[in-house]
């Protein structure tokens, strides 16, 4: 399946969750969409990451995966899926 986007390698981004620093590795397109989603919801990236973190099953899903899935969920909702 061809794509108009060039291949993107994940990049580390620092976040603060509940007063503790952590990092997530996300592709630039996901990081940008995540920041836009936070802005749309009136939150900082740290606050949205904390909400996502609180709603995940930490034993089964990493934070980066949870962020990607939240971005996808938002996109699907906007597309009516």
N, C-alpha and C positions, 0 to 999 in steps of 0.2 A: 504494500500500500504506500504510494508515494506521498511525501509530505513537503509542503512549502517551507517548513521550518528546518534550519540546519540542526544537526545532532547537538544535543545539549548535555553536558556532563553535570551531575549534581555538584553544587557548591555548598560549603558549610556556612550557616548563618547562626549567629548567637541570639538566644532568647533568654529572658528571665521569667521563670515560672515559680510563683510562690516564694520569691526572694532568693531563688537559686538559679545560677547561670547554667544553661545547657545549650547544646547546639543541635541543629538538624541539617541534614544534607538534602537539598531540594534543587531540582532543575530550575534555571532562571525563569522559565515561563510559569512554573508552579509558584515560585516565590513571589513573582509579580502579581499573579492572580490572588494569592493569599493576602498580600498587602492591600490590594484593591477591595477584597471581601471585608477585611477588617475595617477599612475606611467607610465602606458602604454601611456597615453595621454600627458605625460610630465608636469603634474600639481601636485600641492600639494593637499592633501585631502581638505583643506580649499578652495582652488581655484575651485576644481571640485564641491564641495558643493555649492559654491556661484553661479556657472553656473547653476546647477540644480535648486537652489532656484529661480533664475531669470526667469527660464522657466516654473515654475509651477503656477497653479492658487491657491494662498495661501488660498483662502476661501474654497476650496474643497479638498485639499490634503495636508497632513502634510509632512514635510521635510523627515522624515524617510521613509515614503511610496514612495516619489518621488525618493529617493536614491535607494530603492529596485527595483523600476521599471526601473531606468536607468541601474542598474546592469543586470537585466533580459533582457532589450532591447539589451545591448551589447552582452550578451551570445547568444541571438537569431540571431543577425546579424552574429556572428562568425559561427553559425551552419547553416546559410543560410536559415533562416525561416523568 
